[in-house]
Amino acid sequence: MSVYAFVEHTIKEHPDTDVTYEAECLWCDWAATPADDSEPVDMACMQHTGRTGHAGFRRLRTSFAMVIRRK
Ligand SMILES: [Zn+2]
């Protein structure tokens, strides 16, 4: 007979870490200055589009996560 223990886990943002937002142009080597808020990155993208006509970006949101095992 086998016994399987069921352990619940949750995952959440790691405490004392920041979320980082970044963006890279898909058409040239331009990249926005990384920030801990999405708004300045989005603004920089729109300004880049205004200057160059480049309208495609790869956006990254980096965070640190932590899994917590419930007892
Ligand atoms: Zn560009």
N, CA, C, O and the ligand as a Tripos MOL2 file, in Angstrom:
@<TRIPOS>MOLECULE
protein
  285   283    72     0     0
PROTEIN
NO_CHARGES

@<TRIPOS>ATOM
      1 N           0.8400   -1.1930    0.0000 N.3       1 MET1
      2 CA          0.0000    0.0000    0.0000 C.3       1 MET1
      3 C           0.8810    1.2500    0.0000 C.2       1 MET1
      4 O           1.8560    1.3340    0.7460 O.2       1 MET1
      5 N           0.5290    2.2040   -0.8330 N.am      2 SER2
      6 CA          1.2910    3.4540   -0.9170 C.3       2 SER2
      7 C           0.5340    4.5960   -0.2770 C.2       2 SER2
      8 O          -0.6920    4.6770   -0.3570 O.2       2 SER2
      9 N           1.2740    5.4640    0.3510 N.am      3 VAL3
     10 CA          0.6690    6.6560    0.9450 C.3       3 VAL3
     11 C           1.2860    7.8800    0.2740 C.2       3 VAL3
     12 O           2.5050    8.0470    0.2520 O.2       3 VAL3
     13 N           0.4300    8.7220   -0.2650 N.am      4 TYR4
     14 CA          0.9040    9.9520   -0.9030 C.3       4 TYR4
     15 C           0.5440   11.1510   -0.0490 C.2       4 TYR4
     16 O          -0.6220   11.3880    0.2670 O.2       4 TYR4
     17 N           1.5410   11.8780    0.3060 N.am      5 ALA5
     18 CA          1.2710   13.1030    1.0680 C.3       5 ALA5
     19 C           0.9720   14.2380    0.0940 C.2       5 ALA5
     20 O           1.6870   14.4000   -0.8950 O.2       5 ALA5
     21 N          -0.0250   14.9930    0.3410 N.am      6 PHE6
     22 CA         -0.3590   16.1440   -0.4840 C.3       6 PHE6
     23 C           0.0860   17.4050    0.2430 C.2       6 PHE6
     24 O          -0.3990   17.7210    1.3300 O.2       6 PHE6
     25 N           1.0120   18.1110   -0.3740 N.am      7 VAL7
     26 CA          1.5240   19.3300    0.2430 C.3       7 VAL7
     27 C           1.1410   20.5120   -0.6350 C.2       7 VAL7
     28 O           1.4050   20.5160   -1.8370 O.2       7 VAL7
     29 N           0.5270   21.4970   -0.0350 N.am      8 GLU8
     30 CA          0.1230   22.6890   -0.7760 C.3       8 GLU8
     31 C           1.2530   23.6950   -0.8360 C.2       8 GLU8
     32 O           1.9720   23.9170    0.1390 O.2       8 GLU8
     33 N           1.3900   24.2940   -1.9950 N.am      9 HIS9
     34 CA          2.3840   25.3450   -2.1710 C.3       9 HIS9
     35 C           1.7180   26.5910   -2.7320 C.2       9 HIS9
     36 O           0.7300   26.5030   -3.4610 O.2       9 HIS9
     37 N           2.2530   27.7280   -2.3950 N.am     10 THR10
     38 CA          1.8450   28.9750   -3.0360 C.3      10 THR10
     39 C           3.1000   29.6740   -3.5230 C.2      10 THR10
     40 O           4.2030   29.4060   -3.0460 O.2      10 THR10
     41 N           2.9170   30.5790   -4.4860 N.am     11 ILE11
     42 CA          4.0570   31.3370   -4.9880 C.3      11 ILE11
     43 C           3.6960   32.8150   -4.9500 C.2      11 ILE11
     44 O           2.5870   33.2010   -5.3190 O.2      11 ILE11
     45 N           4.6250   33.6250   -4.5080 N.am     12 LYS12
     46 CA          4.3720   35.0650   -4.4340 C.3      12 LYS12
     47 C           5.6530   35.8410   -4.6930 C.2      12 LYS12
     48 O           6.7430   35.2710   -4.7350 O.2      12 LYS12
     49 N           5.5060   37.1640   -4.8670 N.am     13 GLU13
     50 CA          6.6790   38.0020   -5.0900 C.3      13 GLU13
     51 C           7.6210   37.8620   -3.9010 C.2      13 GLU13
     52 O           7.1950   37.8430   -2.7460 O.2      13 GLU13
     53 N           8.8840   37.7650   -4.2060 N.am     14 HIS14
     54 CA          9.8720   37.6440   -3.1380 C.3      14 HIS14
     55 C           9.9400   38.9660   -2.3680 C.2      14 HIS14
     56 O          10.0410   40.0250   -2.9880 O.2      14 HIS14
     57 N           9.8890   38.9310   -1.0520 N.am     15 PRO15
     58 CA          9.9680   40.1870   -0.2970 C.3      15 PRO15
     59 C          11.3220   40.8720   -0.4880 C.2      15 PRO15
     60 O          12.3340   40.2220   -0.7530 O.2      15 PRO15
     61 N          11.3160   42.1780   -0.3490 N.am     16 ASP16
     62 CA         12.5370   42.9910   -0.4500 C.3      16 ASP16
     63 C          13.1910   42.9280   -1.8320 C.2      16 ASP16
     64 O          14.4020   43.1100   -1.9550 O.2      16 ASP16
     65 N          12.3930   42.6700   -2.8700 N.am     17 THR17
     66 CA         12.9180   42.7350   -4.2370 C.3      17 THR17
     67 C          12.0090   43.6440   -5.0480 C.2      17 THR17
     68 O          10.8240   43.7820   -4.7450 O.2      17 THR17
     69 N          12.5710   44.2610   -6.0770 N.am     18 ASP18
     70 CA         11.8060   45.1570   -6.9300 C.3      18 ASP18
     71 C          11.4180   44.4450   -8.2200 C.2      18 ASP18
     72 O          12.1080   43.5350   -8.6790 O.2      18 ASP18
     73 N          10.3030   44.8800   -8.7900 N.am     19 VAL19
     74 CA          9.9360   44.4620  -10.1330 C.3      19 VAL19
     75 C          10.6410   45.4130  -11.0930 C.2      19 VAL19
     76 O          10.6460   46.6230  -10.8690 O.2      19 VAL19
     77 N          11.2340   44.8820  -12.1550 N.am     20 THR20
     78 CA         11.9390   45.7160  -13.1260 C.3      20 THR20
     79 C          11.2430   45.6260  -14.4760 C.2      20 THR20
     80 O          10.9260   44.5350  -14.9500 O.2      20 THR20
     81 N          11.0080   46.7880  -15.0950 N.am     21 TYR21
     82 CA         10.3970   46.8620  -16.4150 C.3      21 TYR21
     83 C          11.4610   47.2770  -17.4240 C.2      21 TYR21
     84 O          12.2500   48.1890  -17.1730 O.2      21 TYR21
     85 N          11.4710   46.5940  -18.5700 N.am     22 GLU22
     86 CA         12.4250   46.9070  -19.6390 C.3      22 GLU22
     87 C          11.7040   46.8010  -20.9740 C.2      22 GLU22
     88 O          10.6780   46.1280  -21.0800 O.2      22 GLU22
     89 N          12.2390   47.4630  -21.9900 N.am     23 ALA23
     90 CA         11.6870   47.3620  -23.3440 C.3      23 ALA23
     91 C          12.8040   47.5190  -24.3610 C.2      23 ALA23
     92 O          13.7210   48.3210  -24.1880 O.2      23 ALA23
     93 N          12.7030   46.7250  -25.4370 N.am     24 GLU24
     94 CA         13.6710   46.7870  -26.5320 C.3      24 GLU24
     95 C          12.9120   46.9720  -27.8320 C.2      24 GLU24
     96 O          11.8600   46.3690  -28.0420 O.2      24 GLU24
     97 N          13.4560   47.8140  -28.7030 N.am     25 CYS25
     98 CA         12.8480   48.0020  -30.0180 C.3      25 CYS25
     99 C          13.0470   46.7420  -30.8510 C.2      25 CYS25
    100 O          14.1210   46.1420  -30.8220 O.2      25 CYS25
    101 N          12.0080   46.3350  -31.5990 N.am     26 LEU26
    102 CA         12.1220   45.1580  -32.4580 C.3      26 LEU26
    103 C          12.8350   45.4760  -33.7600 C.2      26 LEU26
    104 O          13.2360   44.5630  -34.4810 O.2      26 LEU26
    105 N          13.0010   46.7570  -34.0740 N.am     27 TRP27
    106 CA         13.5040   47.1250  -35.3980 C.3      27 TRP27
    107 C          14.9150   47.6950  -35.3620 C.2      27 TRP27
    108 O          15.5640   47.7700  -36.4050 O.2      27 TRP27
    109 N          15.4180   48.1060  -34.1790 N.am     28 CYS28
    110 CA         16.7880   48.6060  -34.1000 C.3      28 CYS28
    111 C          17.3530   48.2270  -32.7230 C.2      28 CYS28
    112 O          16.7250   47.4770  -31.9750 O.2      28 CYS28
    113 N          18.5290   48.7450  -32.3980 N.am     29 ASP29
    114 CA         19.2010   48.3450  -31.1570 C.3      29 ASP29
    115 C          18.7850   49.1710  -29.9420 C.2      29 ASP29
    116 O          19.3430   49.0020  -28.8580 O.2      29 ASP29
    117 N          17.8130   50.0610  -30.1160 N.am     30 TRP30
    118 CA         17.3960   50.9290  -29.0200 C.3      30 TRP30
    119 C          16.7580   50.1120  -27.8960 C.2      30 TRP30
    120 O          16.0530   49.1320  -28.1390 O.2      30 TRP30
    121 N          17.0260   50.5450  -26.6490 N.am     31 ALA31
    122 CA         16.3580   49.9490  -25.4910 C.3      31 ALA31
    123 C          16.0400   51.0560  -24.5030 C.2      31 ALA31
    124 O          16.8100   52.0050  -24.3580 O.2      31 ALA31
    125 N          14.9240   50.9390  -23.8320 N.am     32 ALA32
    126 CA         14.5400   51.9150  -22.8110 C.3      32 ALA32
    127 C          15.4030   51.7140  -21.5700 C.2      32 ALA32
    128 O          15.8810   50.6090  -21.3110 O.2      32 ALA32
    129 N          15.6000   52.7800  -20.8110 N.am     33 THR33
    130 CA         16.2870   52.6620  -19.5300 C.3      33 THR33
    131 C          15.3920   51.8500  -18.5860 C.2      33 THR33
    132 O          14.2360   52.2210  -18.3840 O.2      33 THR33
    133 N          15.8920   50.7590  -18.0070 N.am     34 PRO34
    134 CA         15.0710   49.9560  -17.0970 C.3      34 PRO34
    135 C          14.5760   50.7880  -15.9120 C.2      34 PRO34
    136 O          15.2680   51.6960  -15.4500 O.2      34 PRO34
    137 N          13.3850   50.4730  -15.4290 N.am     35 ALA35
    138 CA         12.8060   51.2160  -14.3110 C.3      35 ALA35
    139 C          11.9890   50.2740  -13.4450 C.2      35 ALA35
    140 O          11.6230   49.1790  -13.8730 O.2      35 ALA35
    141 N          11.7060   50.7060  -12.2260 N.am     36 ASP36
    142 CA         10.8900   49.8700  -11.3370 C.3      36 ASP36
    143 C           9.4030   50.2040  -11.4540 C.2      36 ASP36
    144 O           8.5900   49.7900  -10.6270 O.2      36 ASP36
    145 N           9.0660   50.9670  -12.5070 N.am     37 ASP37
    146 CA          7.6810   51.3230  -12.7920 C.3      37 ASP37
    147 C           7.5010   51.2110  -14.3070 C.2      37 ASP37
    148 O           8.4280   51.5240  -15.0540 O.2      37 ASP37
    149 N           6.3380   50.7750  -14.7740 N.am     38 SER38
    150 CA          6.1470   50.5850  -16.2160 C.3      38 SER38
    151 C           5.9830   51.9060  -16.9670 C.2      38 SER38
    152 O           6.2850   51.9770  -18.1590 O.2      38 SER38
    153 N           5.5120   52.9450  -16.2890 N.am     39 GLU39
    154 CA          5.1480   54.1770  -16.9990 C.3      39 GLU39
    155 C           6.3220   54.8500  -17.7220 C.2      39 GLU39
    156 O           6.1810   55.1730  -18.9010 O.2      39 GLU39
    157 N           7.4840   55.0780  -17.0680 N.am     40 PRO40
    158 CA          8.5770   55.7210  -17.8070 C.3      40 PRO40
    159 C           9.0690   54.8850  -18.9810 C.2      40 PRO40
    160 O           9.5280   55.4360  -19.9810 O.2      40 PRO40
    161 N           8.9800   53.5640  -18.8730 N.am     41 VAL41
    162 CA          9.4050   52.6850  -19.9660 C.3      41 VAL41
    163 C           8.4360   52.8160  -21.1400 C.2      41 VAL41
    164 O           8.8540   52.9070  -22.2940 O.2      41 VAL41
    165 N           7.1330   52.8240  -20.8310 N.am     42 ASP42
    166 CA          6.1270   52.9940  -21.8920 C.3      42 ASP42
    167 C           6.2700   54.3620  -22.5610 C.2      42 ASP42
    168 O           6.1610   54.4740  -23.7820 O.2      42 ASP42
    169 N           6.5160   55.4040  -21.7550 N.am     43 MET43
    170 CA          6.7030   56.7500  -22.3110 C.3      43 MET43
    171 C           7.8990   56.7780  -23.2470 C.2      43 MET43
    172 O           7.8290   57.3650  -24.3270 O.2      43 MET43
    173 N           9.0030   56.1450  -22.8410 N.am     44 ALA44
    174 CA         10.2100   56.1190  -23.6710 C.3      44 ALA44
    175 C           9.9390   55.4100  -24.9960 C.2      44 ALA44
    176 O          10.4450   55.8220  -26.0390 O.2      44 ALA44
    177 N           9.1370   54.3370  -24.9520 N.am     45 CYS45
    178 CA          8.7840   53.6220  -26.1880 C.3      45 CYS45
    179 C           8.0030   54.5360  -27.1230 C.2      45 CYS45
    180 O           8.2780   54.5880  -28.3220 O.2      45 CYS45
    181 N           7.0320   55.2540  -26.5760 N.am     46 MET46
    182 CA          6.2130   56.1300  -27.4180 C.3      46 MET46
    183 C           7.0490   57.2560  -28.0070 C.2      46 MET46
    184 O           6.8380   57.6550  -29.1530 O.2      46 MET46
    185 N           8.0090   57.7760  -27.2190 N.am     47 GLN47
    186 CA          8.9070   58.8080  -27.7480 C.3      47 GLN47
    187 C           9.7880   58.2210  -28.8530 C.2      47 GLN47
    188 O          10.0430   58.8830  -29.8590 O.2      47 GLN47
    189 N          10.2530   56.9820  -28.6700 N.am     48 HIS48
    190 CA         11.0730   56.3360  -29.6980 C.3      48 HIS48
    191 C          10.2560   56.1740  -30.9820 C.2      48 HIS48
    192 O          10.7680   56.4000  -32.0790 O.2      48 HIS48
    193 N           8.9870   55.7830  -30.8430 N.am     49 THR49
    194 CA          8.1260   55.6580  -32.0240 C.3      49 THR49
    195 C           7.9590   57.0170  -32.7010 C.2      49 THR49
    196 O           7.9920   57.1130  -33.9280 O.2      49 THR49
    197 N           7.7800   58.0680  -31.8960 N.am     50 GLY50
    198 CA          7.6170   59.4000  -32.4560 C.3      50 GLY50
    199 C           8.8380   59.8490  -33.2540 C.2      50 GLY50
    200 O           8.7030   60.5000  -34.2900 O.2      50 GLY50
    201 N          10.0280   59.5000  -32.7690 N.am     51 ARG51
    202 CA         11.2690   59.9270  -33.4390 C.3      51 ARG51
    203 C          11.5880   59.0960  -34.6680 C.2      51 ARG51
    204 O          12.1090   59.6190  -35.6530 O.2      51 ARG51
    205 N          11.2720   57.7740  -34.6190 N.am     52 THR52
    206 CA         11.7790   56.8550  -35.6360 C.3      52 THR52
    207 C          10.7010   56.1780  -36.4680 C.2      52 THR52
    208 O          10.9860   55.6850  -37.5590 O.2      52 THR52
    209 N           9.4590   56.1430  -35.9700 N.am     53 GLY53
    210 CA          8.4220   55.3680  -36.6420 C.3      53 GLY53
    211 C           8.4450   53.8960  -36.2580 C.2      53 GLY53
    212 O           7.5830   53.1300  -36.6890 O.2      53 GLY53
    213 N           9.4300   53.4900  -35.4460 N.am     54 HIS54
    214 CA          9.4830   52.0900  -34.9890 C.3      54 HIS54
    215 C           8.3750   51.8710  -33.9580 C.2      54 HIS54
    216 O           8.3250   52.5630  -32.9420 O.2      54 HIS54
    217 N           7.4990   50.9220  -34.2160 N.am     55 ALA55
    218 CA          6.3210   50.7870  -33.3580 C.3      55 ALA55
    219 C           6.2430   49.4470  -32.6270 C.2      55 ALA55
    220 O           5.2660   49.1850  -31.9260 O.2      55 ALA55
    221 N           7.2630   48.5930  -32.7800 N.am     56 GLY56
    222 CA          7.2140   47.2820  -32.1280 C.3      56 GLY56
    223 C           8.2700   47.1780  -31.0480 C.2      56 GLY56
    224 O           9.4150   47.5830  -31.2540 O.2      56 GLY56
    225 N           7.8990   46.6430  -29.9060 N.am     57 PHE57
    226 CA          8.8200   46.5340  -28.7710 C.3      57 PHE57
    227 C           8.6770   45.1780  -28.1010 C.2      57 PHE57
    228 O           7.6090   44.5650  -28.1110 O.2      57 PHE57
    229 N           9.7730   44.7290  -27.5210 N.am     58 ARG58
    230 CA          9.7390   43.5450  -26.6600 C.3      58 ARG58
    231 C           9.7930   44.0680  -25.2410 C.2      58 ARG58
    232 O          10.7850   44.6800  -24.8440 O.2      58 ARG58
    233 N           8.7410   43.8350  -24.4700 N.am     59 ARG59
    234 CA          8.7090   44.3290  -23.0980 C.3      59 ARG59
    235 C           8.9730   43.1940  -22.1220 C.2      59 ARG59
    236 O           8.4950   42.0730  -22.3010 O.2      59 ARG59
    237 N           9.7370   43.5040  -21.0950 N.am     60 LEU60
    238 CA         10.0440   42.5050  -20.0800 C.3      60 LEU60
    239 C           9.6600   43.0410  -18.7080 C.2      60 LEU60
    240 O           9.9010   44.2010  -18.3730 O.2      60 LEU60
    241 N           9.0660   42.1690  -17.9450 N.am     61 ARG61
    242 CA          8.7620   42.4990  -16.5540 C.3      61 ARG61
    243 C           9.4410   41.4130  -15.7280 C.2      61 ARG61
    244 O           9.0350   40.2520  -15.7650 O.2      61 ARG61
    245 N          10.4720   41.7940  -14.9870 N.am     62 THR62
    246 CA         11.2400   40.8240  -14.2120 C.3      62 THR62
    247 C          10.8720   40.9460  -12.7410 C.2      62 THR62
    248 O          10.8760   42.0400  -12.1760 O.2      62 THR62
    249 N          10.5560   39.8110  -12.1290 N.am     63 SER63
    250 CA         10.3070   39.8220  -10.6870 C.3      63 SER63
    251 C          10.9300   38.5750  -10.0830 C.2      63 SER63
    252 O          11.2500   37.6160  -10.7860 O.2      63 SER63
    253 N          11.0900   38.6040   -8.8100 N.am     64 PHE64
    254 CA         11.6190   37.4620   -8.0860 C.3      64 PHE64
    255 C          10.4790   36.8210   -7.3110 C.2      64 PHE64
    256 O           9.6740   37.5030   -6.6760 O.2      64 PHE64
    257 N          10.4290   35.5150   -7.3750 N.am     65 ALA65
    258 CA          9.3180   34.8080   -6.7480 C.3      65 ALA65
    259 C           9.8340   33.8160   -5.7130 C.2      65 ALA65
    260 O          10.9930   33.4020   -5.7180 O.2      65 ALA65
    261 N           8.9330   33.4670   -4.8470 N.am     66 MET66
    262 CA          9.2820   32.5810   -3.7350 C.3      66 MET66
    263 C           8.1340   31.5950   -3.5300 C.2      66 MET66
    264 O           6.9720   31.9910   -3.4440 O.2      66 MET66
    265 N           8.4670   30.3290   -3.4550 N.am     67 VAL67
    266 CA          7.4420   29.3160   -3.1990 C.3      67 VAL67
    267 C           7.3880   29.0420   -1.7010 C.2      67 VAL67
    268 O           8.4080   28.8510   -1.0380 O.2      67 VAL67
    269 N           6.1720   29.0310   -1.2020 N.am     68 ILE68
    270 CA          5.9840   28.8010    0.2270 C.3      68 ILE68
    271 C           5.2280   27.4720    0.3890 C.2      68 ILE68
    272 O           4.1720   27.2510   -0.2030 O.2      68 ILE68
    273 N           5.7990   26.6330    1.1860 N.am     69 ARG69
    274 CA          5.2000   25.3290    1.4480 C.3      69 ARG69
    275 C           4.3230   25.4420    2.6900 C.2      69 ARG69
    276 O           4.7730   25.8460    3.7620 O.2      69 ARG69
    277 N           3.0780   25.0780    2.5130 N.am     70 ARG70
    278 CA          2.1640   25.1330    3.6600 C.3      70 ARG70
    279 C           2.3010   23.8610    4.4830 C.2      70 ARG70
    280 O           2.5170   22.7760    3.9430 O.2      70 ARG70
    281 N           2.1740   24.0060    5.7750 N.am     71 LYS71
    282 CA          2.3360   22.8450    6.6630 C.3      71 LYS71
    283 C           1.0000   22.2070    6.9360 C.2      71 LYS71
    284 O           0.9250   21.2160    7.6620 O.2      71 LYS71
    285 ZN         13.8900   51.4320  -32.9670 Zn       72 ZN72
@<TRIPOS>BOND
     1     1     2 1
     2     2     3 1
     3     3     4 2
     4     3     5 am
     5     5     6 1
     6     6     7 1
     7     7     8 2
     8     7     9 am
     9     9    10 1
    10    10    11 1
    11    11    12 2
    12    11    13 am
    13    13    14 1
    14    14    15 1
    15    15    16 2
    16    15    17 am
    17    17    18 1
    18    18    19 1
    19    19    20 2
    20    19    21 am
    21    21    22 1
    22    22    23 1
    23    23    24 2
    24    23    25 am
    25    25    26 1
    26    26    27 1
    27    27    28 2
    28    27    29 am
    29    29    30 1
    30    30    31 1
    31    31    32 2
    32    31    33 am
    33    33    34 1
    34    34    35 1
    35    35    36 2
    36    35    37 am
    37    37    38 1
    38    38    39 1
    39    39    40 2
    40    39    41 am
    41    41    42 1
    42    42    43 1
    43    43    44 2
    44    43    45 am
    45    45    46 1
    46    46    47 1
    47    47    48 2
    48    47    49 am
    49    49    50 1
    50    50    51 1
    51    51    52 2
    52    51    53 am
    53    53    54 1
    54    54    55 1
    55    55    56 2
    56    55    57 am
    57    57    58 1
    58    58    59 1
    59    59    60 2
    60    59    61 am
    61    61    62 1
    62    62    63 1
    63    63    64 2
    64    63    65 am
    65    65    66 1
    66    66    67 1
    67    67    68 2
    68    67    69 am
    69    69    70 1
    70    70    71 1
    71    71    72 2
    72    71    73 am
    73    73    74 1
    74    74    75 1
    75    75    76 2
    76    75    77 am
    77    77    78 1
    78    78    79 1
    79    79    80 2
    80    79    81 am
    81    81    82 1
    82    82    83 1
    83    83    84 2
    84    83    85 am
    85    85    86 1
    86    86    87 1
    87    87    88 2
    88    87    89 am
    89    89    90 1
    90    90    91 1
    91    91    92 2
    92    91    93 am
    93    93    94 1
    94    94    95 1
    95    95    96 2
    96    95    97 am
    97    97    98 1
    98    98    99 1
    99    99   100 2
   100    99   101 am
   101   101   102 1
   102   102   103 1
   103   103   104 2
   104   103   105 am
   105   105   106 1
   106   106   107 1
   107   107   108 2
   108   107   109 am
   109   109   110 1
   110   110   111 1
   111   111   112 2
   112   111   113 am
   113   113   114 1
   114   114   115 1
   115   115   116 2
   116   115   117 am
   117   117   118 1
   118   118   119 1
   119   119   120 2
   120   119   121 am
   121   121   122 1
   122   122   123 1
   123   123   124 2
   124   123   125 am
   125   125   126 1
   126   126   127 1
   127   127   128 2
   128   127   129 am
   129   129   130 1
   130   130   131 1
   131   131   132 2
   132   131   133 am
   133   133   134 1
   134   134   135 1
   135   135   136 2
   136   135   137 am
   137   137   138 1
   138   138   139 1
   139   139   140 2
   140   139   141 am
   141   141   142 1
   142   142   143 1
   143   143   144 2
   144   143   145 am
   145   145   146 1
   146   146   147 1
   147   147   148 2
   148   147   149 am
   149   149   150 1
   150   150   151 1
   151   151   152 2
   152   151   153 am
   153   153   154 1
   154   154   155 1
   155   155   156 2
   156   155   157 am
   157   157   158 1
   158   158   159 1
   159   159   160 2
   160   159   161 am
   161   161   162 1
   162   162   163 1
   163   163   164 2
   164   163   165 am
   165   165   166 1
   166   166   167 1
   167   167   168 2
   168   167   169 am
   169   169   170 1
   170   170   171 1
   171   171   172 2
   172   171   173 am
   173   173   174 1
   174   174   175 1
   175   175   176 2
   176   175   177 am
   177   177   178 1
   178   178   179 1
   179   179   180 2
   180   179   181 am
   181   181   182 1
   182   182   183 1
   183   183   184 2
   184   183   185 am
   185   185   186 1
   186   186   187 1
   187   187   188 2
   188   187   189 am
   189   189   190 1
   190   190   191 1
   191   191   192 2
   192   191   193 am
   193   193   194 1
   194   194   195 1
   195   195   196 2
   196   195   197 am
   197   197   198 1
   198   198   199 1
   199   199   200 2
   200   199   201 am
   201   201   202 1
   202   202   203 1
   203   203   204 2
   204   203   205 am
   205   205   206 1
   206   206   207 1
   207   207   208 2
   208   207   209 am
   209   209   210 1
   210   210   211 1
   211   211   212 2
   212   211   213 am
   213   213   214 1
   214   214   215 1
   215   215   216 2
   216   215   217 am
   217   217   218 1
   218   218   219 1
   219   219   220 2
   220   219   221 am
   221   221   222 1
   222   222   223 1
   223   223   224 2
   224   223   225 am
   225   225   226 1
   226   226   227 1
   227   227   228 2
   228   227   229 am
   229   229   230 1
   230   230   231 1
   231   231   232 2
   232   231   233 am
   233   233   234 1
   234   234   235 1
   235   235   236 2
   236   235   237 am
   237   237   238 1
   238   238   239 1
   239   239   240 2
   240   239   241 am
   241   241   242 1
   242   242   243 1
   243   243   244 2
   244   243   245 am
   245   245   246 1
   246   246   247 1
   247   247   248 2
   248   247   249 am
   249   249   250 1
   250   250   251 1
   251   251   252 2
   252   251   253 am
   253   253   254 1
   254   254   255 1
   255   255   256 2
   256   255   257 am
   257   257   258 1
   258   258   259 1
   259   259   260 2
   260   259   261 am
   261   261   262 1
   262   262   263 1
   263   263   264 2
   264   263   265 am
   265   265   266 1
   266   266   267 1
   267   267   268 2
   268   267   269 am
   269   269   270 1
   270   270   271 1
   271   271   272 2
   272   271   273 am
   273   273   274 1
   274   274   275 1
   275   275   276 2
   276   275   277 am
   277   277   278 1
   278   278   279 1
   279   279   280 2
   280   279   281 am
   281   281   282 1
   282   282   283 1
   283   283   284 2
@<TRIPOS>SUBSTRUCTURE
     1 MET1         2 RESIDUE 1 A MET
     2 SER2         6 RESIDUE 1 A SER
     3 VAL3        10 RESIDUE 1 A VAL
     4 TYR4        14 RESIDUE 1 A TYR
     5 ALA5        18 RESIDUE 1 A ALA
     6 PHE6        22 RESIDUE 1 A PHE
     7 VAL7        26 RESIDUE 1 A VAL
     8 GLU8        30 RESIDUE 1 A GLU
     9 HIS9        34 RESIDUE 1 A HIS
    10 THR10       38 RESIDUE 1 A THR
    11 ILE11       42 RESIDUE 1 A ILE
    12 LYS12       46 RESIDUE 1 A LYS
    13 GLU13       50 RESIDUE 1 A GLU
    14 HIS14       54 RESIDUE 1 A HIS
    15 PRO15       58 RESIDUE 1 A PRO
    16 ASP16       62 RESIDUE 1 A ASP
    17 THR17       66 RESIDUE 1 A THR
    18 ASP18       70 RESIDUE 1 A ASP
    19 VAL19       74 RESIDUE 1 A VAL
    20 THR20       78 RESIDUE 1 A THR
    21 TYR21       82 RESIDUE 1 A TYR
    22 GLU22       86 RESIDUE 1 A GLU
    23 ALA23       90 RESIDUE 1 A ALA
    24 GLU24       94 RESIDUE 1 A GLU
    25 CYS25       98 RESIDUE 1 A CYS
    26 LEU26      102 RESIDUE 1 A LEU
    27 TRP27      106 RESIDUE 1 A TRP
    28 CYS28      110 RESIDUE 1 A CYS
    29 ASP29      114 RESIDUE 1 A ASP
    30 TRP30      118 RESIDUE 1 A TRP
    31 ALA31      122 RESIDUE 1 A ALA
    32 ALA32      126 RESIDUE 1 A ALA
    33 THR33      130 RESIDUE 1 A THR
    34 PRO34      134 RESIDUE 1 A PRO
    35 ALA35      138 RESIDUE 1 A ALA
    36 ASP36      142 RESIDUE 1 A ASP
    37 ASP37      146 RESIDUE 1 A ASP
    38 SER38      150 RESIDUE 1 A SER
    39 GLU39      154 RESIDUE 1 A GLU
    40 PRO40      158 RESIDUE 1 A PRO
    41 VAL41      162 RESIDUE 1 A VAL
    42 ASP42      166 RESIDUE 1 A ASP
    43 MET43      170 RESIDUE 1 A MET
    44 ALA44      174 RESIDUE 1 A ALA
    45 CYS45      178 RESIDUE 1 A CYS
    46 MET46      182 RESIDUE 1 A MET
    47 GLN47      186 RESIDUE 1 A GLN
    48 HIS48      190 RESIDUE 1 A HIS
    49 THR49      194 RESIDUE 1 A THR
    50 GLY50      198 RESIDUE 1 A GLY
    51 ARG51      202 RESIDUE 1 A ARG
    52 THR52      206 RESIDUE 1 A THR
    53 GLY53      210 RESIDUE 1 A GLY
    54 HIS54      214 RESIDUE 1 A HIS
    55 ALA55      218 RESIDUE 1 A ALA
    56 GLY56      222 RESIDUE 1 A GLY
    57 PHE57      226 RESIDUE 1 A PHE
    58 ARG58      230 RESIDUE 1 A ARG
    59 ARG59      234 RESIDUE 1 A ARG
    60 LEU60      238 RESIDUE 1 A LEU
    61 ARG61      242 RESIDUE 1 A ARG
    62 THR62      246 RESIDUE 1 A THR
    63 SER63      250 RESIDUE 1 A SER
    64 PHE64      254 RESIDUE 1 A PHE
    65 ALA65      258 RESIDUE 1 A ALA
    66 MET66      262 RESIDUE 1 A MET
    67 VAL67      266 RESIDUE 1 A VAL
    68 ILE68      270 RESIDUE 1 A ILE
    69 ARG69      274 RESIDUE 1 A ARG
    70 ARG70      278 RESIDUE 1 A ARG
    71 LYS71      282 RESIDUE 1 A LYS
    72 ZN72       285 GROUP 0 **** ****
